[in-house]
C-alpha cells in the first residue's frame, strides 16, 4: 500500500509540473535588466505607447514595451522614491509624486503645462485627468496626502483647488479613468463621478489591511468595477427601449 501511495504522489507531482501556467508572460529585456541592476523600481505606469518606471532614486525612465530606454527620456523629477505615476490618455503628459514632497506634471513633448507642487510631507498618490492633453480640459489632476485635492486651471491659467475628500487618514492610491475617479485610504475606497458635481457614487469599506505597505489597495480595480457596472446598466436601458 505504501508503494502504491508513493506512485500516486509521484503521478500527482508530475501532473502539477506539467500544468500550463494560468498567465502567460514575457520578460522585458534590452535596457530594463541594466536599469534594475543599478537601482530599485518603486512604481510603474503602462501606456499603449510606452512604459514609465519610477525608481527609489527619484528617476523616471520612459521605455518602449520591449524595454528600450528612449533617448532623452530619463527624467530626474524627484530626489527620493517615486510613489505613483499617472499618464494622460494621449501619452503626452506624466504626473508623478514622491517621498520628497513634490508633485510634478511633466510634458513629454512640450513644457507648456509643466508644474511642480511642493508639500511639507511625502505625497502618496496622484492621478492626471485622462483628457489633460486637450485644450479647454482645465488641465486637471488630483493629489492625495491626508486629503484628496483636485487642481484645475481657471481664470488667467491659475490653478484653483477643491477638496474632494478628507478625514480618513493617508490617501494611498488614486486612479482616474474615463468619467470615474477613485481613491483608497487604509479604511475606505471611494469611487466618484469625474463631473462638475464630483458626486460620490460608491464607498467600499475595508475591514482590515495587514502589511499595508506591501499590499496597496487597488483604486483602479474600483474604477473598472464602476465602469463595468455602468456599462451593464446602460446596456439594459438600451435593451428595454428596443422592446
N, C-alpha and C positions, 0 to 999 in steps of 0.2 A: 504493500500500500504506500509506504514512504517513497518508493521508487516512482510509483505512478504519480504521486503528488509532485515529485520533483520534475517529472516530464511535463506535467500540466503547467507548472510555474514557468518552465523554460519556454513553452509554447506561448504563454501569455506575454512573457517578456519580449519574445521575437515579434509578436503582433504589435506591441506598443512601439517598438523601434521602427517598424515598417509603416506606421500610420503617417499619412500626409499631414504636414503642418496646417493648422487652421488658417493661418495668414501667410501669404506669400510675401517675401521681402527681398530686397536687393540692397547691398551695402553701397553707400555713397563713397566714392573713391576720389581719385585725382587729388585736389588740394586739401580735401577735408581731413584725411588722416594726419597730415602735417600740421594743420591748424590745431587739431585736438592734442597733438603731441606737445605743442608749445603752450597750451593753456586749456582751461576747462570751460565748457559751454554752460551757460546758466539759463538760457531760454531760446526758443526758436519760433519763427513765423513762416508759413509756407504760402506763397502766392503762385498762381499759374505761370508767371513769368520767371520767378526766382525764389530763392530761399534766403531769409535773413536770420543770421545766427548771432545771438548775443553772448558775450563772454564775461567771466568774472573780472577780467581786466578792464571792462568798460568799452571794449571794442565791439563794433557790429560789423560782421562780414556779410557781403552780398555775393551769393554764389548761384550758379545755374543749377539745374536739377541733377547734373552729373557730378557736382562737387567742385567745379572750376571756379576759382576766385576771380570775380570780374574786376578788371583793371580799374583803379581809382575808386573802388567801392569798398575799401577797408576804412571804416569810419570810427574815429576815436571820439565818440559822442559823450562818453562818461569817464569818471575816474574810479568807479567801483562797479560792482556787479550789476549787469543789466537784468532787470526783474521781469519785464514784459515788453513785447514788441507787437505793433499793430500796423497793418498796411492798408491803404485805401484800395478801392475796387480796381482802379486803373493801374495800380502799381507805381504811381508817381510820387507818393509821399509815405514817409515812415514815421511812426510815433514810437518813442521809447521812454522808459522810466528806469530809475536806478536807486541803489542804496545811497548814492551820493546826494540825493535830494533833488535831482533835476528831472524835468520832463522836457524832451526835445522833440520838436516837429521838424523833420528834415526832408527837403525835396531832393529826390534822386536826380532830377534833370534841371531843376531851377531852384534858386534860393529865395524867390519872391515871397514865399509864405513861411519861411523858416522862423521858428520860435523857440525860445528857451525859457522855461519857468524854473525858479529856484525856491525850494522849500527848506525848512529847518529840520527835516527828518526824512528818512527813506520813503520813496514813493513806490508802492507795491503794485499798482495797476494803472493801465492806460488803454484807451481804445480810440481810434480815429474814425470819424464818420466815413463810411464806405464811399460817400459822394464828395469827399473833401476836394477832390481834383476839379470839381465842377464850379464854374463861376456862378456866384449867387447862392452857393450852398451854405454860406455862413462860416465855412472853414472850421467846422465844429470838431471838438474832441472832448473826451471825458477822462478825468483823473480820479484815482482812488487812494486815499490815505486812511483817515478815520471818518471820511465822508465822501460821497460821490458828487463831483462838481462838473457841470457842463460849461465849457468855454465856447463862446460863439461871437464871431465878429459882427459888430453893428455899425453905428454911425462913425464916420471917419476911420473905418477899419480898426477901431479899438475893440478889444475883447471885453465882453461882459460875461459875468459868471452867474450860474444858477445852481443852487444846492438841490440835488435830486434826492439825496438820502443821507441820513446820519443817525448816530446813536446806537449802533450795533457793533461797535468795535472796528478793528482794522479791515479795510477792503482788500481782499486777496486776489481777485481776478475780475476783469471786465471783458465783455465781448459785445461787439456791435455788428449785426448782420441784417441787411435789408431794413425793414421798418421796426426791428426789435433790437433792444439793448438789454444786457443782463449783467449783473454783478453778484459776487459772492462774498460773504463775511464768514466768520467762524460759525455763526449761528443760523444764518438765513441766506437763501438765494432768491434774488429778485429778478423778474423779467418785466420790462417796461416798453410801452409803445413809443418809439422814437418819433413822435409827432409834436406839434407845438404845445399840446397839453401835457406831454410826458406822463400819461396815466399809467399807474402801476396796475398790471393785469394779472400778475401771478406771484405768489410767495410760496416757497418750499422750505419748510423747517428742516434743519439739520440736527438730528438727535445728538450725535457725537462726532468728533473729528480727531481721532487719535493720530499722533505723528503728523501733525498738520503740515509741517514744512516739507514732508515727503509726499504728501497726497493733496495737492491743491484742488479745491472744489472747481469743477469744470463748468464755468459760466456758459461757455459756448454750447454745452450739451443742452442747457436750459433754453437757449435761444433756438436751437434746432427743434427741440420738443414743441415750442410755441409755434414755430413756422409750420411744422407738420400738422399740429392741431388746427391752426387757422386755415391751412390749405384744405384739410379734410372738411371743415365746416363750410368753406366756400364751395367745394365740390358738391356737397349735399344740397346747398341752397340752389345751385345751378340745376341740379337734377330735379329738384322739386318744381322749379319754374317750367321745366320741359314737360312735366307730367300733366 
